[in-house]
Amino acid sequence: MSESKYNFSNRDLAIFFMVTFGFTIVMGIAMAFAYTKYNYPVDDFALVQMYYPTIGVMTALLLNKERHKNLPMKFYKTYLSFTIVSVILVLVEIFIFHQAPSAYSTYLVLPASICLALIYFSDEKENINRFGLGFSKNIKASIGCIVLYIILRLCVPILISFIFGDFNEVNITSEDLKALITIFLLPLSFPLDFIIFLGEEYGWRYFLQTALQERLGKRIGVILVGFIWGIWHFPLNLFYYSPAAPFYSVINHIISCTGSAIFLGFVYMKTKDIWAVSIIHFMNNSLVALFSSSGGVNTVPNSELVLKTLIYTCIVYVPFLFSKEYRKTKEKTLNYTS
């Protein structure tokens, strides 16, 4: 396939990688400085890192003269303004005021999400749809995929327990029943902080998945997306998720992100709905916080955890590679060239 037939050019792809990983490396160095020199908490670094993939996409498309005139410019500019301000706030507190980040970036999420939602509905609908931000025309499919994710996610402790014979993990209490109700109510709170999760999904699913699948095929493309997504967490593995065991943390993230990429890739190809995959991503992160006493932070993963993650991924997510969405030979274009 010639480059002119790709939805995103090689130049777009190069700019995306330079911006996304440029931010990740520079902020990773700043995170290392804050963590090792001052022993500051680095939660805000984890938050703003979720914005980098979409900053990369928007920068690439803004610099593409052919695409520029058709972009949802209000939405793009508003998103970039809030997210870049969030990044600057973290850096200013550490390097100018020499203090631990005060969660200003976290406080900005709610007003930013509300403002961005208002801008979304005031922008050109045609441009919103053309650049992958429109709502699915098949709402039932999107809802079905979200429910499917919930079912799969709830199978984790039961599945792992049967495989490893650790039935202590299956211990349903009244608190668990409350958590179950919370799970099904989670999507209702998504609009309050959607700016964060759109930050990753617009980059990984809308842009990178599309670009790599066109070049490498659907299966190899989505697996590579998962690997890149996992490696992208590297600074967080070192200083946030598992400072005491970063090697196992990196391996575990590569495996889990590859599995998630397979499932989210399936959902995105089935629905063409960036909001469905963003909601699922939001639910995944919320469930980690809900069911883990540590919230997934400062954990000490080991080889057993990596093995559990690998087994779960192979049993639950890998089969989706054989679904009809991955077997289809032609992908419908995004049609943003008009």
Phi and psi restraints in degrees (value plus and minus 20) as a CYANA .aco file:
   2 SER   PHI     -92.6   -52.6
   2 SER   PSI     138.9   178.9
   3 GLU   PHI     -80.2   -40.2
   3 GLU   PSI     -50.6   -10.6
   4 SER   PHI     -84.6   -44.6
   4 SER   PSI     -39.5     0.5
   5 LYS   PHI    -108.2   -68.2
   5 LYS   PSI     -30.2     9.8
   6 TYR   PHI     -96.8   -56.8
   6 TYR   PSI     125.5   165.5
   7 ASN   PHI     -84.8   -44.8
   7 ASN   PSI     -55.8   -15.8
   8 PHE   PHI    -145.4  -105.4
   8 PHE   PSI     112.1   152.1
   9 SER   PHI     -95.1   -55.1
   9 SER   PSI     148.3   188.3
  10 ASN   PHI     -82.3   -42.3
  10 ASN   PSI     -54.3   -14.3
  11 ARG   PHI     -85.9   -45.9
  11 ARG   PSI     -63.9   -23.9
  12 ASP   PHI     -76.8   -36.8
  12 ASP   PSI     -63.9   -23.9
  13 LEU   PHI     -85.2   -45.2
  13 LEU   PSI     -62.3   -22.3
  14 ALA   PHI     -84.0   -44.0
  14 ALA   PSI     -62.5   -22.5
  15 ILE   PHI     -85.0   -45.0
  15 ILE   PSI     -61.4   -21.4
  16 PHE   PHI     -76.3   -36.3
  16 PHE   PSI     -69.2   -29.2
  17 PHE   PHI     -85.0   -45.0
  17 PHE   PSI     -61.2   -21.2
  18 MET   PHI     -83.7   -43.7
  18 MET   PSI     -63.6   -23.6
  19 VAL   PHI     -92.7   -52.7
  19 VAL   PSI     -69.4   -29.4
  20 THR   PHI     -80.6   -40.6
  20 THR   PSI     -70.7   -30.7
  21 PHE   PHI    -102.3   -62.3
  21 PHE   PSI     -42.2    -2.2
  22 GLY   PHI     -83.5   -43.5
  22 GLY   PSI     -68.7   -28.7
  23 PHE   PHI     -79.5   -39.5
  23 PHE   PSI     -63.8   -23.8
  24 THR   PHI     -81.8   -41.8
  24 THR   PSI     -63.4   -23.4
  25 ILE   PHI     -89.4   -49.4
  25 ILE   PSI     -68.7   -28.7
  26 VAL   PHI     -82.8   -42.8
  26 VAL   PSI     -66.1   -26.1
  27 MET   PHI     -92.1   -52.1
  27 MET   PSI     -46.4    -6.4
  28 GLY   PHI     -85.8   -45.8
  28 GLY   PSI     -59.5   -19.5
  29 ILE   PHI     -84.6   -44.6
  29 ILE   PSI     -63.0   -23.0
  30 ALA   PHI     -83.2   -43.2
  30 ALA   PSI     -58.5   -18.5
  31 MET   PHI     -84.2   -44.2
  31 MET   PSI     -62.6   -22.6
  32 ALA   PHI     -81.2   -41.2
  32 ALA   PSI     -62.0   -22.0
  33 PHE   PHI     -81.9   -41.9
  33 PHE   PSI     -67.7   -27.7
  34 ALA   PHI     -84.0   -44.0
  34 ALA   PSI     -58.8   -18.8
  35 TYR   PHI     -97.1   -57.1
  35 TYR   PSI     -66.4   -26.4
  36 THR   PHI    -103.2   -63.2
  36 THR   PSI     -57.1   -17.1
  37 LYS   PHI    -104.0   -64.0
  37 LYS   PSI     -62.8   -22.8
  38 TYR   PHI    -132.1   -92.1
  38 TYR   PSI     -26.8    13.2
  39 ASN   PHI      37.8    77.8
  39 ASN   PSI      16.1    56.1
  40 TYR   PHI     -96.3   -56.3
  40 TYR   PSI     129.0   169.0
  41 PRO   PHI     -86.3   -46.3
  41 PRO   PSI     124.9   164.9
  42 VAL   PHI    -137.5   -97.5
  42 VAL   PSI       4.6    44.6
  43 ASP   PHI     -76.2   -36.2
  43 ASP   PSI     -60.6   -20.6
  44 ASP   PHI     -87.0   -47.0
  44 ASP   PSI     -48.6    -8.6
  45 PHE   PHI     -84.1   -44.1
  45 PHE   PSI     -60.8   -20.8
  46 ALA   PHI     -83.3   -43.3
  46 ALA   PSI     -58.9   -18.9
  47 LEU   PHI     -85.0   -45.0
  47 LEU   PSI     -73.6   -33.6
  48 VAL   PHI     -89.3   -49.3
  48 VAL   PSI     -44.1    -4.1
  49 GLN   PHI     -82.4   -42.4
  49 GLN   PSI     -48.0    -8.0
  50 MET   PHI     -86.8   -46.8
  50 MET   PSI     -36.0     4.0
  51 TYR   PHI    -103.3   -63.3
  51 TYR   PSI     -43.5    -3.5
  52 TYR   PHI     -78.6   -38.6
  52 TYR   PSI     -62.2   -22.2
  53 PRO   PHI     -79.9   -39.9
  53 PRO   PSI     -60.9   -20.9
  54 THR   PHI     -93.2   -53.2
  54 THR   PSI     -54.0   -14.0
  55 ILE   PHI     -78.9   -38.9
  55 ILE   PSI     -59.4   -19.4
  56 GLY   PHI     -84.2   -44.2
  56 GLY   PSI     -64.6   -24.6
  57 VAL   PHI     -82.5   -42.5
  57 VAL   PSI     -70.4   -30.4
  58 MET   PHI     -84.1   -44.1
  58 MET   PSI     -58.4   -18.4
  59 THR   PHI     -83.8   -43.8
  59 THR   PSI     -65.3   -25.3
  60 ALA   PHI     -80.0   -40.0
  60 ALA   PSI     -63.9   -23.9
  61 LEU   PHI     -96.6   -56.6
  61 LEU   PSI     -50.9   -10.9
  62 LEU   PHI     -87.0   -47.0
  62 LEU   PSI     -50.3   -10.3
  63 LEU   PHI    -107.1   -67.1
  63 LEU   PSI     -21.3    18.7
  64 ASN   PHI    -114.3   -74.3
  64 ASN   PSI      87.9   127.9
  65 LYS   PHI     -80.7   -40.7
  65 LYS   PSI     -54.2   -14.2
  66 GLU   PHI     -89.2   -49.2
  66 GLU   PSI     -52.3   -12.3
  67 ARG   PHI    -108.9   -68.9
  67 ARG   PSI     -45.7    -5.7
  68 HIS   PHI     -71.3   -31.3
  68 HIS   PSI     -64.7   -24.7
  69 LYS   PHI     -89.2   -49.2
  69 LYS   PSI     -40.9    -0.9
  70 ASN   PHI    -123.0   -83.0
  70 ASN   PSI     -15.7    24.3
  71 LEU   PHI     -91.0   -51.0
  71 LEU   PSI     131.3   171.3
  72 PRO   PHI     -96.2   -56.2
  72 PRO   PSI      59.2    99.2
  73 MET   PHI     -82.1   -42.1
  73 MET   PSI     -58.8   -18.8
  74 LYS   PHI     -81.4   -41.4
  74 LYS   PSI     -65.9   -25.9
  75 PHE   PHI     -85.1   -45.1
  75 PHE   PSI     -66.6   -26.6
  76 TYR   PHI     -80.3   -40.3
  76 TYR   PSI     -68.9   -28.9
  77 LYS   PHI     -85.0   -45.0
  77 LYS   PSI     -59.3   -19.3
  78 THR   PHI     -85.7   -45.7
  78 THR   PSI     -64.8   -24.8
  79 TYR   PHI     -80.5   -40.5
  79 TYR   PSI     -68.7   -28.7
  80 LEU   PHI     -83.5   -43.5
  80 LEU   PSI     -57.2   -17.2
  81 SER   PHI     -82.4   -42.4
  81 SER   PSI     -70.3   -30.3
  82 PHE   PHI     -85.6   -45.6
  82 PHE   PSI     -63.0   -23.0
  83 THR   PHI     -92.0   -52.0
  83 THR   PSI     -60.0   -20.0
  84 ILE   PHI     -89.5   -49.5
  84 ILE   PSI     -56.3   -16.3
  85 VAL   PHI     -80.3   -40.3
  85 VAL   PSI     -60.0   -20.0
  86 SER   PHI     -81.0   -41.0
  86 SER   PSI     -63.3   -23.3
  87 VAL   PHI     -82.6   -42.6
  87 VAL   PSI     -65.1   -25.1
  88 ILE   PHI     -83.0   -43.0
  88 ILE   PSI     -59.6   -19.6
  89 LEU   PHI     -77.5   -37.5
  89 LEU   PSI     -63.0   -23.0
  90 VAL   PHI     -82.4   -42.4
  90 VAL   PSI     -66.1   -26.1
  91 LEU   PHI     -87.8   -47.8
  91 LEU   PSI     -60.0   -20.0
  92 VAL   PHI     -83.2   -43.2
  92 VAL   PSI     -63.7   -23.7
  93 GLU   PHI     -81.9   -41.9
  93 GLU   PSI     -58.8   -18.8
  94 ILE   PHI     -98.4   -58.4
  94 ILE   PSI     -68.7   -28.7
  95 PHE   PHI    -116.3   -76.3
  95 PHE   PSI     -39.6     0.4
  96 ILE   PHI    -120.6   -80.6
  96 ILE   PSI     -69.6   -29.6
  97 PHE   PHI    -114.2   -74.2
  97 PHE   PSI     -25.7    14.3
  98 HIS   PHI      30.7    70.7
  98 HIS   PSI      32.3    72.3
  99 GLN   PHI    -161.5  -121.5
  99 GLN   PSI     140.8   180.8
 100 ALA   PHI     -84.8   -44.8
 100 ALA   PSI     122.6   162.6
 101 PRO   PHI     -72.3   -32.3
 101 PRO   PSI     113.6   153.6
 102 SER   PHI    -120.3   -80.3
 102 SER   PSI       5.0    45.0
 103 ALA   PHI      47.0    87.0
 103 ALA   PSI       0.5    40.5
 104 TYR   PHI     -81.6   -41.6
 104 TYR   PSI     -56.2   -16.2
 105 SER   PHI     -84.5   -44.5
 105 SER   PSI     -54.2   -14.2
 106 THR   PHI     -88.7   -48.7
 106 THR   PSI     -63.0   -23.0
 107 TYR   PHI     -83.8   -43.8
 107 TYR   PSI     -46.0    -6.0
 108 LEU   PHI     -96.2   -56.2
 108 LEU   PSI     -38.0     2.0
 109 VAL   PHI     -80.4   -40.4
 109 VAL   PSI     -68.3   -28.3
 110 LEU   PHI     -83.8   -43.8
 110 LEU   PSI     -74.6   -34.6
 111 PRO   PHI     -82.3   -42.3
 111 PRO   PSI     -53.2   -13.2
 112 ALA   PHI     -86.5   -46.5
 112 ALA   PSI     -61.7   -21.7
 113 SER   PHI     -85.5   -45.5
 113 SER   PSI     -61.5   -21.5
 114 ILE   PHI     -85.0   -45.0
 114 ILE   PSI     -66.8   -26.8
 115 CYS   PHI     -82.3   -42.3
 115 CYS   PSI     -63.1   -23.1
 116 LEU   PHI     -86.3   -46.3
 116 LEU   PSI     -54.7   -14.7
 117 ALA   PHI     -84.1   -44.1
 117 ALA   PSI     -62.2   -22.2
 118 LEU   PHI     -84.1   -44.1
 118 LEU   PSI     -61.0   -21.0
 119 ILE   PHI     -85.7   -45.7
 119 ILE   PSI     -58.1   -18.1
 120 TYR   PHI     -75.1   -35.1
 120 TYR   PSI     -66.0   -26.0
 121 PHE   PHI    -101.3   -61.3
 121 PHE   PSI     -28.6    11.4
 122 SER   PHI    -119.7   -79.7
 122 SER   PSI     -31.8     8.2
 123 ASP   PHI     -99.7   -59.7
 123 ASP   PSI     148.4   188.4
 124 GLU   PHI     -83.4   -43.4
 124 GLU   PSI      98.5   138.5
 125 LYS   PHI     -80.6   -40.6
 125 LYS   PSI     -58.8   -18.8
 126 GLU   PHI     -81.7   -41.7
 126 GLU   PSI     -61.6   -21.6
 127 ASN   PHI     -91.1   -51.1
 127 ASN   PSI     -57.4   -17.4
 128 ILE   PHI     -78.3   -38.3
 128 ILE   PSI     -67.1   -27.1
 129 ASN   PHI     -89.5   -49.5
 129 ASN   PSI     -59.7   -19.7
 130 ARG   PHI     -81.9   -41.9
 130 ARG   PSI     -53.1   -13.1
 131 PHE   PHI    -126.5   -86.5
 131 PHE   PSI      14.9    54.9
 132 GLY   PHI      55.6    95.6
 132 GLY   PSI      -3.8    36.2
 133 LEU   PHI    -127.5   -87.5
 133 LEU   PSI     -19.8    20.2
 134 GLY   PHI     -95.8   -55.8
 134 GLY   PSI     141.3   181.3
 135 PHE   PHI     -98.2   -58.2
 135 PHE   PSI     131.8   171.8
 136 SER   PHI     -82.9   -42.9
 136 SER   PSI     123.0   163.0
 137 LYS   PHI     -99.5   -59.5
 137 LYS   PSI     -33.0     7.0
 138 ASN   PHI    -136.3   -96.3
 138 ASN   PSI      58.7    98.7
 139 ILE   PHI     -81.4   -41.4
 139 ILE   PSI     -55.8   -15.8
 140 LYS   PHI     -80.8   -40.8
 140 LYS   PSI     -60.8   -20.8
 141 ALA   PHI     -85.4   -45.4
 141 ALA   PSI     -60.7   -20.7
 142 SER   PHI     -84.3   -44.3
 142 SER   PSI     -66.4   -26.4
 143 ILE   PHI     -83.7   -43.7
 143 ILE   PSI     -61.3   -21.3
 144 GLY   PHI     -79.7   -39.7
 144 GLY   PSI     -60.4   -20.4
 145 CYS   PHI     -87.9   -47.9
 145 CYS   PSI     -56.5   -16.5
 146 ILE   PHI     -86.3   -46.3
 146 ILE   PSI     -63.6   -23.6
 147 VAL   PHI     -84.3   -44.3
 147 VAL   PSI     -60.7   -20.7
 148 LEU   PHI     -79.4   -39.4
 148 LEU   PSI     -62.1   -22.1
 149 TYR   PHI     -81.1   -41.1
 149 TYR   PSI     -63.5   -23.5
 150 ILE   PHI     -79.4   -39.4
 150 ILE   PSI     -64.1   -24.1
 151 ILE   PHI     -81.8   -41.8
 151 ILE   PSI     -65.9   -25.9
 152 LEU   PHI     -82.9   -42.9
 152 LEU   PSI     -60.7   -20.7
 153 ARG   PHI     -87.0   -47.0
 153 ARG   PSI     -56.5   -16.5
 154 LEU   PHI     -92.6   -52.6
 154 LEU   PSI     -37.5     2.5
 155 CYS   PHI     -97.6   -57.6
 155 CYS   PSI     -33.3     6.7
 156 VAL   PHI     -74.7   -34.7
 156 VAL   PSI     -79.8   -39.8
 157 PRO   PHI     -83.1   -43.1
 157 PRO   PSI     -56.3   -16.3
 158 ILE   PHI     -88.1   -48.1
 158 ILE   PSI     -66.0   -26.0
 159 LEU   PHI     -81.9   -41.9
 159 LEU   PSI     -68.4   -28.4
 160 ILE   PHI     -83.1   -43.1
 160 ILE   PSI     -57.7   -17.7
 161 SER   PHI     -84.3   -44.3
 161 SER   PSI     -62.5   -22.5
 162 PHE   PHI     -87.6   -47.6
 162 PHE   PSI     -56.5   -16.5
 163 ILE   PHI     -89.6   -49.6
 163 ILE   PSI     -62.2   -22.2
 164 PHE   PHI    -121.6   -81.6
 164 PHE   PSI     -20.7    19.3
 165 GLY   PHI      50.0    90.0
 165 GLY   PSI       0.0    40.0
 166 ASP   PHI    -121.4   -81.4
 166 ASP   PSI      62.8   102.8
 167 PHE   PHI     -97.4   -57.4
 167 PHE   PSI     -21.8    18.2
 168 ASN   PHI     -87.3   -47.3
 168 ASN   PSI     -42.0    -2.0
 169 GLU   PHI     -92.8   -52.8
 169 GLU   PSI     -41.0    -1.0
 170 VAL   PHI    -121.3   -81.3
 170 VAL   PSI      71.0   111.0
 171 ASN   PHI    -162.3  -122.3
 171 ASN   PSI      65.4   105.4
 172 ILE   PHI     -98.5   -58.5
 172 ILE   PSI     103.8   143.8
 173 THR   PHI    -141.0  -101.0
 173 THR   PSI     158.1   198.1
 174 SER   PHI     -83.3   -43.3
 174 SER   PSI     -52.2   -12.2
 175 GLU   PHI     -85.5   -45.5
 175 GLU   PSI     -57.0   -17.0
 176 ASP   PHI     -84.9   -44.9
 176 ASP   PSI     -57.1   -17.1
 177 LEU   PHI     -86.8   -46.8
 177 LEU   PSI     -57.9   -17.9
 178 LYS   PHI     -84.4   -44.4
 178 LYS   PSI     -60.2   -20.2
 179 ALA   PHI     -83.3   -43.3
 179 ALA   PSI     -56.5   -16.5
 180 LEU   PHI     -82.9   -42.9
 180 LEU   PSI     -61.5   -21.5
 181 ILE   PHI     -83.6   -43.6
 181 ILE   PSI     -61.7   -21.7
 182 THR   PHI     -79.6   -39.6
 182 THR   PSI     -59.5   -19.5
 183 ILE   PHI     -76.9   -36.9
 183 ILE   PSI     -67.3   -27.3
 184 PHE   PHI     -94.0   -54.0
 184 PHE   PSI     -36.8     3.2
 185 LEU   PHI    -112.1   -72.1
 185 LEU   PSI     -33.3     6.7
 186 LEU   PHI     -72.7   -32.7
 186 LEU   PSI     -65.6   -25.6
 187 PRO   PHI     -76.2   -36.2
 187 PRO   PSI     -45.1    -5.1
 188 LEU   PHI     -88.1   -48.1
 188 LEU   PSI     -44.8    -4.8
 189 SER   PHI    -113.2   -73.2
 189 SER   PSI     -24.8    15.2
 190 PHE   PHI     -75.2   -35.2
 190 PHE   PSI     -62.4   -22.4
 191 PRO   PHI     -79.4   -39.4
 191 PRO   PSI     -39.2     0.8
 192 LEU   PHI     -95.2   -55.2
 192 LEU   PSI     -40.7    -0.7
 193 ASP   PHI    -166.1  -126.1
 193 ASP   PSI      15.6    55.6
 194 PHE   PHI     -85.1   -45.1
 194 PHE   PSI     -42.8    -2.8
 195 ILE   PHI     -78.0   -38.0
 195 ILE   PSI     -51.7   -11.7
 196 ILE   PHI     -89.8   -49.8
 196 ILE   PSI     -69.6   -29.6
 197 PHE   PHI    -100.1   -60.1
 197 PHE   PSI     -49.1    -9.1
 198 LEU   PHI     -81.9   -41.9
 198 LEU   PSI     -52.0   -12.0
 199 GLY   PHI     -75.2   -35.2
 199 GLY   PSI     -59.8   -19.8
 200 GLU   PHI    -105.9   -65.9
 200 GLU   PSI     -66.0   -26.0
 201 GLU   PHI     -88.4   -48.4
 201 GLU   PSI     -54.9   -14.9
 202 TYR   PHI     -86.1   -46.1
 202 TYR   PSI     -50.8   -10.8
 203 GLY   PHI     -99.3   -59.3
 203 GLY   PSI     -72.6   -32.6
 204 TRP   PHI     -95.4   -55.4
 204 TRP   PSI     -64.6   -24.6
 205 ARG   PHI    -108.1   -68.1
 205 ARG   PSI     -78.6   -38.6
 206 TYR   PHI     -82.1   -42.1
 206 TYR   PSI     -64.8   -24.8
 207 PHE   PHI    -114.7   -74.7
 207 PHE   PSI     -84.3   -44.3
 208 LEU   PHI     -89.2   -49.2
 208 LEU   PSI     -61.5   -21.5
 209 GLN   PHI     -79.3   -39.3
 209 GLN   PSI     -67.2   -27.2
 210 THR   PHI     -79.4   -39.4
 210 THR   PSI     -67.0   -27.0
 211 ALA   PHI     -83.7   -43.7
 211 ALA   PSI     -65.3   -25.3
 212 LEU   PHI     -95.4   -55.4
 212 LEU   PSI     -55.6   -15.6
 213 GLN   PHI     -86.3   -46.3
 213 GLN   PSI     -56.6   -16.6
 214 GLU   PHI     -84.3   -44.3
 214 GLU   PSI     -53.9   -13.9
 215 ARG   PHI    -109.5   -69.5
 215 ARG   PSI     -53.1   -13.1
 216 LEU   PHI    -138.6   -98.6
 216 LEU   PSI     -27.6    12.4
 217 GLY   PHI      79.1   119.1
 217 GLY   PSI     140.5   180.5
 218 LYS   PHI     -86.2   -46.2
 218 LYS   PSI     -65.1   -25.1
 219 ARG   PHI     -93.1   -53.1
 219 ARG   PSI     -72.1   -32.1
 220 ILE   PHI     -83.0   -43.0
 220 ILE   PSI     -59.8   -19.8
 221 GLY   PHI     -78.9   -38.9
 221 GLY   PSI     -66.6   -26.6
 222 VAL   PHI     -92.8   -52.8
 222 VAL   PSI     -53.4   -13.4
 223 ILE   PHI     -85.7   -45.7
 223 ILE   PSI     -59.0   -19.0
 224 LEU   PHI     -87.3   -47.3
 224 LEU   PSI     -57.2   -17.2
 225 VAL   PHI     -77.2   -37.2
 225 VAL   PSI     -66.0   -26.0
 226 GLY   PHI     -80.7   -40.7
 226 GLY   PSI     -62.5   -22.5
 227 PHE   PHI     -83.6   -43.6
 227 PHE   PSI     -66.4   -26.4
 228 ILE   PHI     -82.9   -42.9
 228 ILE   PSI     -62.8   -22.8
 229 TRP   PHI     -80.4   -40.4
 229 TRP   PSI     -62.1   -22.1
 230 GLY   PHI     -85.4   -45.4
 230 GLY   PSI     -67.1   -27.1
 231 ILE   PHI     -81.8   -41.8
 231 ILE   PSI     -54.3   -14.3
 232 TRP   PHI     -79.0   -39.0
 232 TRP   PSI     -44.1    -4.1
 233 HIS   PHI     -98.8   -58.8
 233 HIS   PSI     -21.7    18.3
 234 PHE   PHI     -68.1   -28.1
 234 PHE   PSI     -70.0   -30.0
 235 PRO   PHI     -80.5   -40.5
 235 PRO   PSI     -55.1   -15.1
 236 LEU   PHI     -91.0   -51.0
 236 LEU   PSI     -54.6   -14.6
 237 ASN   PHI     -80.8   -40.8
 237 ASN   PSI     -58.7   -18.7
 238 LEU   PHI     -93.5   -53.5
 238 LEU   PSI     -60.3   -20.3
 239 PHE   PHI    -141.6  -101.6
 239 PHE   PSI     -22.3    17.7
 240 TYR   PHI    -150.5  -110.5
 240 TYR   PSI     -79.7   -39.7
 241 TYR   PHI     -90.2   -50.2
 241 TYR   PSI     -70.8   -30.8
 242 SER   PHI    -168.9  -128.9
 242 SER   PSI      46.4    86.4
 243 PRO   PHI     -78.0   -38.0
 243 PRO   PSI     -47.4    -7.4
 244 ALA   PHI    -101.9   -61.9
 244 ALA   PSI     -39.0     1.0
 245 ALA   PHI    -166.7  -126.7
 245 ALA   PSI      42.4    82.4
 246 PRO   PHI     -84.8   -44.8
 246 PRO   PSI     -52.1   -12.1
 247 PHE   PHI     -80.6   -40.6
 247 PHE   PSI     -71.6   -31.6
 248 TYR   PHI     -86.1   -46.1
 248 TYR   PSI     -52.6   -12.6
 249 SER   PHI     -84.3   -44.3
 249 SER   PSI     -63.2   -23.2
 250 VAL   PHI     -83.0   -43.0
 250 VAL   PSI     -68.8   -28.8
 251 ILE   PHI     -81.3   -41.3
 251 ILE   PSI     -63.3   -23.3
 252 ASN   PHI     -83.0   -43.0
 252 ASN   PSI     -59.3   -19.3
 253 HIS   PHI     -88.5   -48.5
 253 HIS   PSI     -59.1   -19.1
 254 ILE   PHI     -82.0   -42.0
 254 ILE   PSI     -63.5   -23.5
 255 ILE   PHI     -85.7   -45.7
 255 ILE   PSI     -69.0   -29.0
 256 SER   PHI     -86.9   -46.9
 256 SER   PSI     -58.0   -18.0
 257 CYS   PHI     -89.4   -49.4
 257 CYS   PSI     -54.8   -14.8
 258 THR   PHI     -85.2   -45.2
 258 THR   PSI     -63.9   -23.9
 259 GLY   PHI     -81.6   -41.6
 259 GLY   PSI     -66.2   -26.2
 260 SER   PHI     -83.4   -43.4
 260 SER   PSI     -58.0   -18.0
 261 ALA   PHI     -83.5   -43.5
 261 ALA   PSI     -57.3   -17.3
 262 ILE   PHI     -83.4   -43.4
 262 ILE   PSI     -66.8   -26.8
 263 PHE   PHI     -90.7   -50.7
 263 PHE   PSI     -67.1   -27.1
 264 LEU   PHI     -85.4   -45.4
 264 LEU   PSI     -53.3   -13.3
 265 GLY   PHI     -83.2   -43.2
 265 GLY   PSI     -61.7   -21.7
 266 PHE   PHI     -79.1   -39.1
 266 PHE   PSI     -68.1   -28.1
 267 VAL   PHI     -81.9   -41.9
 267 VAL   PSI     -63.6   -23.6
 268 TYR   PHI     -87.3   -47.3
 268 TYR   PSI     -60.4   -20.4
 269 MET   PHI     -87.5   -47.5
 269 MET   PSI     -53.6   -13.6
 270 LYS   PHI     -94.1   -54.1
 270 LYS   PSI     -57.9   -17.9
 271 THR   PHI    -129.1   -89.1
 271 THR   PSI     -42.5    -2.5
 272 LYS   PHI      31.3    71.3
 272 LYS   PSI      17.9    57.9
 273 ASP   PHI    -141.4  -101.4
 273 ASP   PSI      83.2   123.2
 274 ILE   PHI     -85.4   -45.4
 274 ILE   PSI     -44.8    -4.8
 275 TRP   PHI     -95.9   -55.9
 275 TRP   PSI     -52.9   -12.9
 276 ALA   PHI     -84.4   -44.4
 276 ALA   PSI     -66.5   -26.5
 277 VAL   PHI     -89.8   -49.8
 277 VAL   PSI     -51.1   -11.1
 278 SER   PHI     -87.4   -47.4
 278 SER   PSI     -59.9   -19.9
 279 ILE   PHI     -84.1   -44.1
 279 ILE   PSI     -62.6   -22.6
 280 ILE   PHI     -83.6   -43.6
 280 ILE   PSI     -61.8   -21.8
 281 HIS   PHI     -82.5   -42.5
 281 HIS   PSI     -63.2   -23.2
 282 PHE   PHI     -79.6   -39.6
 282 PHE   PSI     -64.0   -24.0
 283 MET   PHI     -86.2   -46.2
 283 MET   PSI     -59.5   -19.5
 284 ASN   PHI     -79.8   -39.8
 284 ASN   PSI     -68.8   -28.8
 285 ASN   PHI     -85.6   -45.6
 285 ASN   PSI     -56.9   -16.9
 286 SER   PHI     -87.1   -47.1
 286 SER   PSI     -57.8   -17.8
 287 LEU   PHI     -90.1   -50.1
 287 LEU   PSI     -53.1   -13.1
 288 VAL   PHI     -80.8   -40.8
 288 VAL   PSI     -65.1   -25.1
 289 ALA   PHI     -87.2   -47.2
 289 ALA   PSI     -53.0   -13.0
 290 LEU   PHI     -93.4   -53.4
 290 LEU   PSI     -61.8   -21.8
 291 PHE   PHI    -120.1   -80.1
 291 PHE   PSI     -28.4    11.6
 292 SER   PHI    -130.2   -90.2
 292 SER   PSI     109.5   149.5
 293 SER   PHI     -84.1   -44.1
 293 SER   PSI     -48.6    -8.6
 294 SER   PHI    -113.1   -73.1
 294 SER   PSI     -29.0    11.0
 295 GLY   PHI      48.7    88.7
 295 GLY   PSI      -2.8    37.2
 296 GLY   PHI      62.3   102.3
 296 GLY   PSI     -11.6    28.4
 297 VAL   PHI    -130.8   -90.8
 297 VAL   PSI     122.6   162.6
 298 ASN   PHI      34.9    74.9
 298 ASN   PSI      21.1    61.1
 299 THR   PHI    -108.4   -68.4
 299 THR   PSI     148.2   188.2
 300 VAL   PHI    -146.6  -106.6
 300 VAL   PSI      60.3   100.3
 301 PRO   PHI     -88.3   -48.3
 301 PRO   PSI     136.8   176.8
 302 ASN   PHI    -158.3  -118.3
 302 ASN   PSI    -195.3  -155.3
 303 SER   PHI     -83.5   -43.5
 303 SER   PSI     -51.4   -11.4
 304 GLU   PHI     -86.2   -46.2
 304 GLU   PSI     -62.0   -22.0
 305 LEU   PHI     -83.5   -43.5
 305 LEU   PSI     -62.4   -22.4
 306 VAL   PHI     -80.8   -40.8
 306 VAL   PSI     -62.0   -22.0
 307 LEU   PHI     -83.9   -43.9
 307 LEU   PSI     -62.2   -22.2
 308 LYS   PHI     -80.9   -40.9
 308 LYS   PSI     -63.7   -23.7
 309 THR   PHI     -82.9   -42.9
 309 THR   PSI     -62.5   -22.5
 310 LEU   PHI     -83.7   -43.7
 310 LEU   PSI     -65.0   -25.0
 311 ILE   PHI     -84.1   -44.1
 311 ILE   PSI     -66.5   -26.5
 312 TYR   PHI     -80.6   -40.6
 312 TYR   PSI     -63.5   -23.5
 313 THR   PHI     -81.4   -41.4
 313 THR   PSI     -64.3   -24.3
 314 CYS   PHI     -85.8   -45.8
 314 CYS   PSI     -57.3   -17.3
 315 ILE   PHI     -99.7   -59.7
 315 ILE   PSI     -61.6   -21.6
 316 VAL   PHI    -114.0   -74.0
 316 VAL   PSI     -63.0   -23.0
 317 TYR   PHI    -118.9   -78.9
 317 TYR   PSI     -60.9   -20.9
 318 VAL   PHI     -76.1   -36.1
 318 VAL   PSI     -58.3   -18.3
 319 PRO   PHI     -75.8   -35.8
 319 PRO   PSI     -43.6    -3.6
 320 PHE   PHI     -85.6   -45.6
 320 PHE   PSI     -39.9     0.1
 321 LEU   PHI     -83.6   -43.6
 321 LEU   PSI     -37.3     2.7
 322 PHE   PHI    -123.9   -83.9
 322 PHE   PSI      -9.2    30.8
 323 SER   PHI     -95.0   -55.0
 323 SER   PSI     145.8   185.8
 324 LYS   PHI     -84.9   -44.9
 324 LYS   PSI     -46.8    -6.8
 325 GLU   PHI     -82.7   -42.7
 325 GLU   PSI     -55.6   -15.6
 326 TYR   PHI    -104.7   -64.7
 326 TYR   PSI     -35.3     4.7
 327 ARG   PHI    -109.1   -69.1
 327 ARG   PSI     -42.0    -2.0
 328 LYS   PHI     -78.9   -38.9
 328 LYS   PSI     115.5   155.5
 329 THR   PHI    -103.9   -63.9
 329 THR   PSI     -46.1    -6.1
 330 LYS   PHI    -139.3   -99.3
 330 LYS   PSI     117.3   157.3
 331 GLU   PHI    -123.4   -83.4
 331 GLU   PSI     112.0   152.0
 332 LYS   PHI     -85.4   -45.4
 332 LYS   PSI     111.4   151.4
 333 THR   PHI     -90.8   -50.8
 333 THR   PSI     140.1   180.1
 334 LEU   PHI    -102.7   -62.7
 334 LEU   PSI     -33.6     6.4
 335 ASN   PHI      34.4    74.4
 335 ASN   PSI      35.8    75.8
 336 TYR   PHI    -130.9   -90.9
 336 TYR   PSI      -4.1    35.9
 337 THR   PHI    -111.3   -71.3
 337 THR   PSI     -30.1     9.9
